[in-house]
Amino acid sequence: MGPHHIYEVNGTPITSAGLPNLSAGNYLTTIVDANSCRVDGTVTLNNIVIPPLRITNNDTTIVLGEKINLYAVNAINYTWIPDDGLSCASCPLLTVQPSETTTYIVFTSGPNCVKSDTVTVFVDKRHSLFVPTAFSPNKDGQNDVFRVKGQGIASFNMHVYNRWGELIFRSDDYRRGWDGTYIEKLQPAGSYVYRIEYTFFGETEKVYQQKGAITLVR
């Protein structure tokens, strides 16, 4: 505020540059200088509503070994706890891979009316591996690939052999299966031998082995 000036808001003289706790609305302002020159005006004040800090995820369940992204919004800074195993403890978006059911809390030091939020990630520790007995790679969208199903699988290695013992397919990802081809050629209908080695999360020191035959139907 300049020297030798008189300031008024809604007819009330003010003596400082700040007017705290004003509500939203229109205010009549007046400035009078040392020469009694007067300027009147109207100021519209819009209060800014700062939304609460919020995690966009709902409580959710994952299988042991899976990862999930958590996302918080509406803050200028973020602090997540517990911070063990987080991809970033001070980012709005981060990846977690808990081995136990965990409740994550995010805080902010910003001016938000609500400064924290929580989300719980439940961990399903059940594990399994299922190997089908047949598949029909005829591109009808039904059972076209020889692929295992399971959950909680930490490591995986599968080999498929033809009747002459020739290795025709291998995979270290249980989500990727055999489409019935070898060197881009369709393989004939019949039985093929598979050998699988795998471990589960929580007991990776124990290696399981499974052998059997898969029938290719055309």
PyRosetta script that sets phi, psi and omega in degrees:
from pyrosetta import init, pose_from_sequence

init()
pose = pose_from_sequence("MGPHHIYEVNGTPITSAGLPNLSAGNYLTTIVDANSCRVDGTVTLNNIVIPPLRITNNDTTIVLGEKINLYAVNAINYTWIPDDGLSCASCPLLTVQPSETTTYIVFTSGPNCVKSDTVTVFVDKRHSLFVPTAFSPNKDGQNDVFRVKGQGIASFNMHVYNRWGELIFRSDDYRRGWDGTYIEKLQPAGSYVYRIEYTFFGETEKVYQQKGAITLVR")
pose.set_psi(1, 134.0)
pose.set_omega(1, -176.3)
pose.set_phi(2, -75.1)
pose.set_psi(2, 155.5)
pose.set_omega(2, 178.4)
pose.set_phi(3, -69.5)
pose.set_psi(3, 151.3)
pose.set_omega(3, 175.3)
pose.set_phi(4, 62.7)
pose.set_psi(4, 26.8)
pose.set_omega(4, 175.3)
pose.set_phi(5, -117.0)
pose.set_psi(5, 148.4)
pose.set_omega(5, 175.3)
pose.set_phi(6, -112.3)
pose.set_psi(6, 131.0)
pose.set_omega(6, -178.8)
pose.set_phi(7, -118.8)
pose.set_psi(7, 137.8)
pose.set_omega(7, 176.9)
pose.set_phi(8, -134.8)
pose.set_psi(8, 144.5)
pose.set_omega(8, 172.6)
pose.set_phi(9, -126.4)
pose.set_psi(9, 119.1)
pose.set_omega(9, -175.3)
pose.set_phi(10, 53.6)
pose.set_psi(10, 37.6)
pose.set_omega(10, 176.7)
pose.set_phi(11, 82.2)
pose.set_psi(11, 0.0)
pose.set_omega(11, -179.4)
pose.set_phi(12, -103.4)
pose.set_psi(12, 121.0)
pose.set_omega(12, 178.9)
pose.set_phi(13, -63.1)
pose.set_psi(13, 143.7)
pose.set_omega(13, 176.1)
pose.set_phi(14, -124.6)
pose.set_psi(14, 150.8)
pose.set_omega(14, -175.4)
pose.set_phi(15, -123.3)
pose.set_psi(15, 6.3)
pose.set_omega(15, 179.3)
pose.set_phi(16, -135.3)
pose.set_psi(16, 162.4)
pose.set_omega(16, -177.5)
pose.set_phi(17, -76.9)
pose.set_psi(17, -16.4)
pose.set_omega(17, -176.8)
pose.set_phi(18, -109.0)
pose.set_psi(18, 141.7)
pose.set_omega(18, 175.3)
pose.set_phi(19, -127.0)
pose.set_psi(19, 87.4)
pose.set_omega(19, -175.9)
pose.set_phi(20, -73.3)
pose.set_psi(20, 156.2)
pose.set_omega(20, 171.5)
pose.set_phi(21, 64.7)
pose.set_psi(21, 27.9)
pose.set_omega(21, 173.5)
pose.set_phi(22, -78.1)
pose.set_psi(22, 137.6)
pose.set_omega(22, 176.7)
pose.set_phi(23, -85.2)
pose.set_psi(23, 166.9)
pose.set_omega(23, 179.4)
pose.set_phi(24, -65.7)
pose.set_psi(24, 146.3)
pose.set_omega(24, 178.5)
pose.set_phi(25, 152.7)
pose.set_psi(25, -173.9)
pose.set_omega(25, 178.7)
pose.set_phi(26, -99.8)
pose.set_psi(26, 136.8)
pose.set_omega(26, -178.3)
pose.set_phi(27, -126.8)
pose.set_psi(27, 133.3)
pose.set_omega(27, 175.3)
pose.set_phi(28, -84.2)
pose.set_psi(28, 125.0)
pose.set_omega(28, -177.8)
pose.set_phi(29, -116.8)
pose.set_psi(29, 145.8)
pose.set_omega(29, 179.1)
pose.set_phi(30, -136.7)
pose.set_psi(30, 135.4)
pose.set_omega(30, 174.6)
pose.set_phi(31, -126.4)
pose.set_psi(31, 127.9)
pose.set_omega(31, 178.1)
pose.set_phi(32, -123.7)
pose.set_psi(32, 125.8)
pose.set_omega(32, -178.6)
pose.set_phi(33, -92.8)
pose.set_psi(33, -174.7)
pose.set_omega(33, -175.8)
pose.set_phi(34, -65.3)
pose.set_psi(34, -20.1)
pose.set_omega(34, 179.0)
pose.set_phi(35, -96.4)
pose.set_psi(35, 13.9)
pose.set_omega(35, 179.6)
pose.set_phi(36, 66.2)
pose.set_psi(36, 18.9)
pose.set_omega(36, 173.0)
pose.set_phi(37, -75.5)
pose.set_psi(37, 134.4)
pose.set_omega(37, -171.1)
pose.set_phi(38, -120.5)
pose.set_psi(38, 136.0)
pose.set_omega(38, 175.2)
pose.set_phi(39, -127.8)
pose.set_psi(39, 123.5)
pose.set_omega(39, 177.7)
pose.set_phi(40, -108.8)
pose.set_psi(40, 149.9)
pose.set_omega(40, 178.2)
pose.set_phi(41, -162.4)
pose.set_psi(41, 176.4)
pose.set_omega(41, 178.6)
pose.set_phi(42, -125.1)
pose.set_psi(42, 131.9)
pose.set_omega(42, 178.0)
pose.set_phi(43, -117.0)
pose.set_psi(43, 129.7)
pose.set_omega(43, 176.5)
pose.set_phi(44, -100.2)
pose.set_psi(44, 125.4)
pose.set_omega(44, -178.4)
pose.set_phi(45, -109.2)
pose.set_psi(45, 121.8)
pose.set_omega(45, 176.2)
pose.set_phi(46, -109.7)
pose.set_psi(46, 114.6)
pose.set_omega(46, 177.6)
pose.set_phi(47, -72.5)
pose.set_psi(47, 136.3)
pose.set_omega(47, 179.1)
pose.set_phi(48, -89.8)
pose.set_psi(48, 122.3)
pose.set_omega(48, 177.2)
pose.set_phi(49, -93.7)
pose.set_psi(49, 115.8)
pose.set_omega(49, -179.2)
pose.set_phi(50, -89.8)
pose.set_psi(50, 119.4)
pose.set_omega(50, -176.6)
pose.set_phi(51, -68.4)
pose.set_psi(51, 161.3)
pose.set_omega(51, -179.9)
pose.set_phi(52, -72.1)
pose.set_psi(52, 150.6)
pose.set_omega(52, 170.1)
pose.set_phi(53, -61.7)
pose.set_psi(53, 135.4)
pose.set_omega(53, -174.6)
pose.set_phi(54, -147.2)
pose.set_psi(54, 139.4)
pose.set_omega(54, 170.2)
pose.set_phi(55, -92.8)
pose.set_psi(55, 127.5)
pose.set_omega(55, -175.3)
pose.set_phi(56, -75.1)
pose.set_psi(56, -21.4)
pose.set_omega(56, -179.9)
pose.set_phi(57, -74.1)
pose.set_psi(57, 144.0)
pose.set_omega(57, 165.0)
pose.set_phi(58, -86.8)
pose.set_psi(58, 164.2)
pose.set_omega(58, 171.9)
pose.set_phi(59, -54.8)
pose.set_psi(59, 138.3)
pose.set_omega(59, -173.5)
pose.set_phi(60, -145.7)
pose.set_psi(60, 165.0)
pose.set_omega(60, 179.4)
pose.set_phi(61, -119.1)
pose.set_psi(61, 133.9)
pose.set_omega(61, 175.5)
pose.set_phi(62, -124.1)
pose.set_psi(62, 160.7)
pose.set_omega(62, 174.1)
pose.set_phi(63, -83.1)
pose.set_psi(63, 142.2)
pose.set_omega(63, 178.8)
pose.set_phi(64, -50.6)
pose.set_psi(64, 127.1)
pose.set_omega(64, -178.6)
pose.set_phi(65, 102.5)
pose.set_psi(65, -18.0)
pose.set_omega(65, 178.8)
pose.set_phi(66, -79.2)
pose.set_psi(66, 159.4)
pose.set_omega(66, 175.1)
pose.set_phi(67, -113.1)
pose.set_psi(67, 157.1)
pose.set_omega(67, 177.3)
pose.set_phi(68, -145.6)
pose.set_psi(68, 144.3)
pose.set_omega(68, 176.6)
pose.set_phi(69, -91.5)
pose.set_psi(69, 135.5)
pose.set_omega(69, 173.6)
pose.set_phi(70, -112.4)
pose.set_psi(70, 143.2)
pose.set_omega(70, -174.3)
pose.set_phi(71, -137.7)
pose.set_psi(71, 124.9)
pose.set_omega(71, 176.5)
pose.set_phi(72, -114.0)
pose.set_psi(72, 150.7)
pose.set_omega(72, -175.9)
pose.set_phi(73, -136.2)
pose.set_psi(73, 166.0)
pose.set_omega(73, 169.2)
pose.set_phi(74, 80.6)
pose.set_psi(74, 15.7)
pose.set_omega(74, 179.8)
pose.set_phi(75, -126.5)
pose.set_psi(75, 163.1)
pose.set_omega(75, 177.5)
pose.set_phi(76, -93.1)
pose.set_psi(76, -18.0)
pose.set_omega(76, 174.5)
pose.set_phi(77, -151.2)
pose.set_psi(77, 160.1)
pose.set_omega(77, -173.4)
pose.set_phi(78, -140.4)
pose.set_psi(78, 142.4)
pose.set_omega(78, 172.1)
pose.set_phi(79, -135.9)
pose.set_psi(79, 120.5)
pose.set_omega(79, -178.1)
pose.set_phi(80, -103.6)
pose.set_psi(80, 140.7)
pose.set_omega(80, 170.6)
pose.set_phi(81, -139.0)
pose.set_psi(81, 151.6)
pose.set_omega(81, -9.2)
pose.set_phi(82, -66.2)
pose.set_psi(82, 147.7)
pose.set_omega(82, -174.7)
pose.set_phi(83, -94.8)
pose.set_psi(83, 3.4)
pose.set_omega(83, -179.8)
pose.set_phi(84, -70.9)
pose.set_psi(84, 123.7)
pose.set_omega(84, 176.2)
pose.set_phi(85, 81.1)
pose.set_psi(85, 6.7)
pose.set_omega(85, 178.8)
pose.set_phi(86, -80.0)
pose.set_psi(86, 146.2)
pose.set_omega(86, 175.4)
pose.set_phi(87, -71.6)
pose.set_psi(87, -26.7)
pose.set_omega(87, 177.5)
pose.set_phi(88, -162.9)
pose.set_psi(88, 119.5)
pose.set_omega(88, -175.9)
pose.set_phi(89, -85.8)
pose.set_psi(89, -3.7)
pose.set_omega(89, -177.8)
pose.set_phi(90, -129.2)
pose.set_psi(90, 21.8)
pose.set_omega(90, -178.7)
pose.set_phi(91, -109.6)
pose.set_psi(91, 153.3)
pose.set_omega(91, 175.3)
pose.set_phi(92, -70.0)
pose.set_psi(92, -30.9)
pose.set_omega(92, 179.3)
pose.set_phi(93, -115.8)
pose.set_psi(93, 127.3)
pose.set_omega(93, -179.2)
pose.set_phi(94, -148.1)
pose.set_psi(94, 165.2)
pose.set_omega(94, -179.9)
pose.set_phi(95, -115.0)
pose.set_psi(95, 135.6)
pose.set_omega(95, 178.1)
pose.set_phi(96, -126.0)
pose.set_psi(96, 153.3)
pose.set_omega(96, 177.6)
pose.set_phi(97, -142.9)
pose.set_psi(97, 70.8)
pose.set_omega(97, -175.8)
pose.set_phi(98, -72.2)
pose.set_psi(98, 147.1)
pose.set_omega(98, 174.9)
pose.set_phi(99, -95.8)
pose.set_psi(99, -10.6)
pose.set_omega(99, 176.4)
pose.set_phi(100, -132.9)
pose.set_psi(100, 158.2)
pose.set_omega(100, 173.4)
pose.set_phi(101, -57.0)
pose.set_psi(101, 127.0)
pose.set_omega(101, -171.5)
pose.set_phi(102, -136.4)
pose.set_psi(102, 137.7)
pose.set_omega(102, 171.7)
pose.set_phi(103, -101.3)
pose.set_psi(103, 120.4)
pose.set_omega(103, 180.0)
pose.set_phi(104, -98.5)
pose.set_psi(104, 138.0)
pose.set_omega(104, 179.8)
pose.set_phi(105, -120.3)
pose.set_psi(105, 135.5)
pose.set_omega(105, 175.1)
pose.set_phi(106, -118.4)
pose.set_psi(106, 137.1)
pose.set_omega(106, 179.6)
pose.set_phi(107, -121.1)
pose.set_psi(107, 159.8)
pose.set_omega(107, 170.2)
pose.set_phi(108, -139.6)
pose.set_psi(108, 150.6)
pose.set_omega(108, 174.6)
pose.set_phi(109, -99.1)
pose.set_psi(109, 7.2)
pose.set_omega(109, -178.9)
pose.set_phi(110, -74.0)
pose.set_psi(110, -177.8)
pose.set_omega(110, -174.7)
pose.set_phi(111, -83.8)
pose.set_psi(111, 17.1)
pose.set_omega(111, -178.2)
pose.set_phi(112, -61.2)
pose.set_psi(112, 146.3)
pose.set_omega(112, 177.7)
pose.set_phi(113, -69.4)
pose.set_psi(113, -32.5)
pose.set_omega(113, 172.8)
pose.set_phi(114, -115.3)
pose.set_psi(114, 119.6)
pose.set_omega(114, -169.0)
pose.set_phi(115, -103.8)
pose.set_psi(115, 8.0)
pose.set_omega(115, 179.3)
pose.set_phi(116, -154.5)
pose.set_psi(116, 160.3)
pose.set_omega(116, 175.6)
pose.set_phi(117, -154.5)
pose.set_psi(117, 161.7)
pose.set_omega(117, -177.6)
pose.set_phi(118, -134.5)
pose.set_psi(118, 155.9)
pose.set_omega(118, 172.0)
pose.set_phi(119, -147.5)
pose.set_psi(119, 141.9)
pose.set_omega(119, 179.8)
pose.set_phi(120, -109.8)
pose.set_psi(120, 129.4)
pose.set_omega(120, 175.1)
pose.set_phi(121, -107.0)
pose.set_psi(121, 110.3)
pose.set_omega(121, 178.5)
pose.set_phi(122, -84.8)
pose.set_psi(122, 140.1)
pose.set_omega(122, -177.4)
pose.set_phi(123, -111.9)
pose.set_psi(123, 118.9)
pose.set_omega(123, 176.0)
pose.set_phi(124, -87.8)
pose.set_psi(124, 112.7)
pose.set_omega(124, -174.6)
pose.set_phi(125, -92.2)
pose.set_psi(125, 4.6)
pose.set_omega(125, 177.2)
pose.set_phi(126, -68.0)
pose.set_psi(126, 146.0)
pose.set_omega(126, 177.4)
pose.set_phi(127, -137.9)
pose.set_psi(127, 151.7)
pose.set_omega(127, -176.8)
pose.set_phi(128, -162.2)
pose.set_psi(128, 161.4)
pose.set_omega(128, 172.9)
pose.set_phi(129, -145.0)
pose.set_psi(129, 125.8)
pose.set_omega(129, 179.1)
pose.set_phi(130, -121.0)
pose.set_psi(130, 130.6)
pose.set_omega(130, 179.5)
pose.set_phi(131, -114.7)
pose.set_psi(131, 121.2)
pose.set_omega(131, 178.4)
pose.set_phi(132, -68.9)
pose.set_psi(132, 166.1)
pose.set_omega(132, -178.1)
pose.set_phi(133, -104.5)
pose.set_psi(133, -12.7)
pose.set_omega(133, -178.9)
pose.set_phi(134, -157.1)
pose.set_psi(134, 158.2)
pose.set_omega(134, 172.5)
pose.set_phi(135, -152.5)
pose.set_psi(135, 160.5)
pose.set_omega(135, -175.3)
pose.set_phi(136, -133.4)
pose.set_psi(136, 90.0)
pose.set_omega(136, -176.3)
pose.set_phi(137, -77.2)
pose.set_psi(137, 68.2)
pose.set_omega(137, -179.5)
pose.set_phi(138, -108.4)
pose.set_psi(138, 11.9)
pose.set_omega(138, 175.6)
pose.set_phi(139, 61.6)
pose.set_psi(139, 33.5)
pose.set_omega(139, 175.1)
pose.set_phi(140, -96.0)
pose.set_psi(140, 4.6)
pose.set_omega(140, 179.3)
pose.set_phi(141, 82.3)
pose.set_psi(141, 2.3)
pose.set_omega(141, -178.8)
pose.set_phi(142, -121.0)
pose.set_psi(142, 113.4)
pose.set_omega(142, 174.1)
pose.set_phi(143, 56.4)
pose.set_psi(143, 41.9)
pose.set_omega(143, -176.7)
pose.set_phi(144, -81.7)
pose.set_psi(144, -14.2)
pose.set_omega(144, -173.3)
pose.set_phi(145, -129.2)
pose.set_psi(145, 137.9)
pose.set_omega(145, 172.6)
pose.set_phi(146, -81.6)
pose.set_psi(146, 105.0)
pose.set_omega(146, -175.1)
pose.set_phi(147, -142.3)
pose.set_psi(147, 135.5)
pose.set_omega(147, 177.9)
pose.set_phi(148, -78.4)
pose.set_psi(148, 163.4)
pose.set_omega(148, 174.1)
pose.set_phi(149, -125.1)
pose.set_psi(149, 146.5)
pose.set_omega(149, 179.4)
pose.set_phi(150, 179.9)
pose.set_psi(150, 179.1)
pose.set_omega(150, 175.3)
pose.set_phi(151, -147.7)
pose.set_psi(151, 154.4)
pose.set_omega(151, -178.9)
pose.set_phi(152, 72.6)
pose.set_psi(152, 20.2)
pose.set_omega(152, -176.8)
pose.set_phi(153, -84.4)
pose.set_psi(153, 120.5)
pose.set_omega(153, -178.1)
pose.set_phi(154, -89.7)
pose.set_psi(154, -42.4)
pose.set_omega(154, 177.8)
pose.set_phi(155, -140.0)
pose.set_psi(155, 155.3)
pose.set_omega(155, -172.9)
pose.set_phi(156, -155.9)
pose.set_psi(156, 139.3)
pose.set_omega(156, 176.0)
pose.set_phi(157, -149.8)
pose.set_psi(157, 120.1)
pose.set_omega(157, -177.9)
pose.set_phi(158, -125.9)
pose.set_psi(158, 137.1)
pose.set_omega(158, 175.0)
pose.set_phi(159, -122.9)
pose.set_psi(159, 139.9)
pose.set_omega(159, 176.6)
pose.set_phi(160, -122.7)
pose.set_psi(160, 134.1)
pose.set_omega(160, -177.0)
pose.set_phi(161, -123.7)
pose.set_psi(161, 149.1)
pose.set_omega(161, 174.0)
pose.set_phi(162, -86.6)
pose.set_psi(162, -175.3)
pose.set_omega(162, -173.6)
pose.set_phi(163, -66.5)
pose.set_psi(163, -17.4)
pose.set_omega(163, 178.6)
pose.set_phi(164, -95.5)
pose.set_psi(164, 6.9)
pose.set_omega(164, 178.1)
pose.set_phi(165, 81.2)
pose.set_psi(165, 13.1)
pose.set_omega(165, -179.3)
pose.set_phi(166, -84.5)
pose.set_psi(166, 130.5)
pose.set_omega(166, 177.7)
pose.set_phi(167, -71.0)
pose.set_psi(167, 119.4)
pose.set_omega(167, -176.9)
pose.set_phi(168, -117.3)
pose.set_psi(168, -8.6)
pose.set_omega(168, 177.3)
pose.set_phi(169, -160.2)
pose.set_psi(169, 144.4)
pose.set_omega(169, 173.4)
pose.set_phi(170, -147.6)
pose.set_psi(170, 151.1)
pose.set_omega(170, -179.7)
pose.set_phi(171, -152.9)
pose.set_psi(171, 140.6)
pose.set_omega(171, 173.6)
pose.set_phi(172, -110.8)
pose.set_psi(172, 17.4)
pose.set_omega(172, 177.8)
pose.set_phi(173, -130.6)
pose.set_psi(173, 115.3)
pose.set_omega(173, -175.1)
pose.set_phi(174, -65.7)
pose.set_psi(174, -14.5)
pose.set_omega(174, 177.9)
pose.set_phi(175, -81.4)
pose.set_psi(175, -14.5)
pose.set_omega(175, -178.9)
pose.set_phi(176, -104.3)
pose.set_psi(176, 126.0)
pose.set_omega(176, -176.2)
pose.set_phi(177, -118.9)
pose.set_psi(177, -178.0)
pose.set_omega(177, -178.1)
pose.set_phi(178, -93.5)
pose.set_psi(178, 132.5)
pose.set_omega(178, -177.5)
pose.set_phi(179, -96.7)
pose.set_psi(179, 10.1)
pose.set_omega(179, 176.9)
pose.set_phi(180, 85.4)
pose.set_psi(180, 15.8)
pose.set_omega(180, 178.4)
pose.set_phi(181, -119.2)
pose.set_psi(181, 161.2)
pose.set_omega(181, 173.6)
pose.set_phi(182, -144.2)
pose.set_psi(182, 123.0)
pose.set_omega(182, -174.6)
pose.set_phi(183, 52.2)
pose.set_psi(183, 45.5)
pose.set_omega(183, 176.6)
pose.set_phi(184, 64.0)
pose.set_psi(184, 20.2)
pose.set_omega(184, 176.8)
pose.set_phi(185, -116.7)
pose.set_psi(185, 138.9)
pose.set_omega(185, 177.0)
pose.set_phi(186, -64.8)
pose.set_psi(186, 135.2)
pose.set_omega(186, 178.0)
pose.set_phi(187, -94.1)
pose.set_psi(187, 149.1)
pose.set_omega(187, -175.5)
pose.set_phi(188, -70.2)
pose.set_psi(188, 159.1)
pose.set_omega(188, 175.2)
pose.set_phi(189, -62.4)
pose.set_psi(189, 149.7)
pose.set_omega(189, -179.9)
pose.set_phi(190, 147.4)
pose.set_psi(190, -168.5)
pose.set_omega(190, -178.0)
pose.set_phi(191, -98.7)
pose.set_psi(191, 141.1)
pose.set_omega(191, 178.0)
pose.set_phi(192, -131.4)
pose.set_psi(192, 143.5)
pose.set_omega(192, -176.7)
pose.set_phi(193, -93.8)
pose.set_psi(193, 137.1)
pose.set_omega(193, 175.7)
pose.set_phi(194, -122.1)
pose.set_psi(194, 152.8)
pose.set_omega(194, 173.8)
pose.set_phi(195, -135.4)
pose.set_psi(195, 127.3)
pose.set_omega(195, -175.5)
pose.set_phi(196, -126.5)
pose.set_psi(196, 134.5)
pose.set_omega(196, 169.8)
pose.set_phi(197, -121.7)
pose.set_psi(197, 136.5)
pose.set_omega(197, -176.2)
pose.set_phi(198, -156.9)
pose.set_psi(198, 160.4)
pose.set_omega(198, 174.1)
pose.set_phi(199, -131.6)
pose.set_psi(199, 161.7)
pose.set_omega(199, 177.4)
pose.set_phi(200, -111.9)
pose.set_psi(200, 149.2)
pose.set_omega(200, 172.7)
pose.set_phi(201, -59.7)
pose.set_psi(201, 141.0)
pose.set_omega(201, -179.2)
pose.set_phi(202, 92.0)
pose.set_psi(202, -15.1)
pose.set_omega(202, 177.9)
pose.set_phi(203, -150.5)
pose.set_psi(203, 48.5)
pose.set_omega(203, -174.6)
pose.set_phi(204, -66.8)
pose.set_psi(204, -13.8)
pose.set_omega(204, 178.8)
pose.set_phi(205, -76.1)
pose.set_psi(205, -14.0)
pose.set_omega(205, -179.1)
pose.set_phi(206, -101.8)
pose.set_psi(206, 116.0)
pose.set_omega(206, -178.5)
pose.set_phi(207, -98.4)
pose.set_psi(207, 123.3)
pose.set_omega(207, 177.4)
pose.set_phi(208, -95.2)
pose.set_psi(208, 148.2)
pose.set_omega(208, 176.4)
pose.set_phi(209, -128.6)
pose.set_psi(209, 141.4)
pose.set_omega(209, 178.7)
pose.set_phi(210, -142.5)
pose.set_psi(210, 131.3)
pose.set_omega(210, 179.0)
pose.set_phi(211, -126.3)
pose.set_psi(211, 152.4)
pose.set_omega(211, 179.0)
pose.set_phi(212, 177.2)
pose.set_psi(212, -167.8)
pose.set_omega(212, -179.1)
pose.set_phi(213, -124.9)
pose.set_psi(213, 141.7)
pose.set_omega(213, 176.0)
pose.set_phi(214, -116.6)
pose.set_psi(214, 136.0)
pose.set_omega(214, -179.8)
pose.set_phi(215, -98.6)
pose.set_psi(215, 123.9)
pose.set_omega(215, 175.8)
pose.set_phi(216, -92.8)
pose.set_psi(216, 120.5)
pose.set_omega(216, -177.5)
pose.set_phi(217, -109.9)
pose.set_psi(217, 131.8)
pose.set_omega(217, 176.1)
pose.set_phi(218, -124.3)
pose.dump_pdb("model.pdb")
